[in-house]
Amino acid sequence: MAERRSNFGRSNSRRVDRVAGVIVSVAALSIVALLGWVVVATLRAGLGEIDLPFLTTAPTRAGRGGGIGPLIVSTLLVLAIAMLAATPIALLAAIRLAERSRQDRPGAVVARSGLIVLAAVPSIVFGLFGNALFCQALGMGYSILAGGLTLGCMILPFMTVTAERALRDLPDDWRLGAAALGIGRLSYLWRIELPAAAPALGSALALGIGRSLAETAALLFTSGYVMRVPTSLFDSGRTLSVHVYDLAMNVPGGASRASATACVLIGLMVLIDGTVVASLARIGAGRSAPIRRDASRDRASRIGDRS
Amino acid sequence: MTWFGKRISFRRLADRAIEFASTLAALTAAAIVLLILAFITIEAWPALRDPGPARFVTDRTWFPLSGQFGLLPMLTASVLTTIGAVLLAAPPGIASALWVRYWAPPSLAWFHRRAIAILAGTPSVVFGQWGLVVLAPLIAAWGGSGQSLLTAVIVLALMTLPTIALASDAALGSIDDELVRGGAALGLGRWGIASRVVLPAARSSLLAGILLAAARAVGETMAVLMVAGNVPNFPESLLAPVRTLTANMALEMGYASASHRSILFVSGLLLMVAVAIPYLLATIARPRSDHG
């Protein structure tokens, strides 16, 4: 970056440059400002409504009174099922797809196209699909389980692609070194590859969590609207995002409660994301400290080579 | 041989197992795609046979309970909101990528990327709620209820901005550094390099990014549902309420049955095919570095 910048310079079009610079920086800053406005307006409208009873009690009068306690429980259950379903599959798929030597086999091509198309499917279509498969064909009805599995399908491609990139970013030399030392595929994976990639794998988890918590359309007809605390995974349970929608659209006078629920939703996203990223970063630092130091030396010598 | 051989074979077995499991897992996504296509087609089939595809176009209105199955008003609304949102979001999105790459100090550029990536995760119901409470009253000052085509376009544009900004950033990053150096050697200024070298060189991957954003915008449901007004008519003006295909599904799936439900699945199938094809094309057209 620094190198590239120094190449620009004393030219006779300096004034044009400066005007263009002002225009693009205004565009860039206004994007952040506009999106920030959306979040800040929601926080300002909702934060005042939040207190301990709001977080713990059940809603009354369709959500106009009471709190959102049961909905937090439902949200966390749906999230847990989605992550339990998607994480192992995404990780295994990423391991397979990150193998450089086997990129052009038909299986890999099919897998990759599948991931692309799955990532493209609109979330409302996942809702229709989840309703047809999980709720009706498999007889789960409107339930936490059906909603969680639908979300699991939805976040799978994003988690896979992010995890694959995390594994691919490790130096190829390590694999060759491990092979030369006679280390098996499984021990290499468990002792070297996964710990070293843990912080980056954390961002795959965080992505899945963020998408799951934010999702509404896929849950309307899979996990449903019921506001009680679910007693089993086959109960319907309303998530926070569905509650925001319902309060804002269908409950007259529900706007301030909708904002408050949205604030809790945003807070939950930040909290869980932060915890996951921080703890996986610690695993990475603890289990593979010497490896990481080697990696940075590697990089340093490569940069040296280039100059 | 025995001890050594046993170890080797156990290891071989474990390696085989992980290989098999990971191949299977890699194919899961493709299997889910097939399942989705199968289930949606099965549910859509009765409507494709009974009222038939022609009726979706020839019926002028959408009153499914009295046998009027025109999807065109909602298709129009979907297309208009998407085009409007992308037209509004593309110029500032690309400008922001140019700023990050060629004008911003590195620390600010890092901060900007992080901020946009984080804001991109904002739930769509939050955008919808903001549109309903903050934006709709502002639009209502020009006439109408405030829940309108224009409101939907603006909210959708905001939601599309991070996608376009991040994709354009990646597109600009993928062009050859030599081109930029060559431009500088010829005495071009930053703007000269940006407009005459970088943008033309990155044109196809910029377009791919915009296509991806459009595909995502067409599928967006909740925010549009909350601010568009949801009247299934052809819009007469920017301030008229509209209902998109996605909003229609979200509104009516809850109580639809028989052929009505089946038609909602037809629109789901339509949406899936319409989105998946450009998405596949755009992802293939994008430079290898940012989807690999």
Interface residues (C-beta under 8 A of the other chain):
Chain A: M1 A2 R4 R5 N7 F8 G9 S11 N12 S13 R14 V16 D17 V19 A20 G21 I23 V24 S25 A27 A28 S30 I31 V32 L34 L35 G36 W37 V38 V39 A41 T42 A45 P88 I89 A90 L91 L92 A93 I95 R96 L97 G107 A108 V110 A111 S113 G114 L115 I116 V117 L118 A119 A120 V121 P122 S123 I124 V125 F126 G127 L128 F129 N131 A132 L133 A137 C153 L156 P157 T160 V161 E164 R165 R168 G184 R185 L186 S187 L189 G210 R211 L213 A214 E215 T216 A217 L220 F221 S241 V244 Y245 A248 M249 A255 A258 S259 A262 L265 I266 M269
Chain B: R11 A14 D15 I18 E19 A21 S22 T23 L24 A25 A26 L27 T28 A29 A30 A31 I32 V33 L35 I36 F39 I40 I42 E43 P91 P92 G93 A95 S96 L98 W99 V100 Y102 W103 A104 P106 A109 H112 A115 I116 L119 G121 T122 P123 S124 V125 V126 F127 G128 Q129 W130 L132 V133 V134 L158 L161 P162 A165 D177 V180 R181 A184 A185 G187 L188 G189 R190 W191 G192 I193 A194 S195 A215 V218 G219 E220 T221 M222 L225 M226 T246 M249 A250 M253 G254 L264 F265 G268 L271 M272 V275 A276 Y279 L280 T283 H291 G292
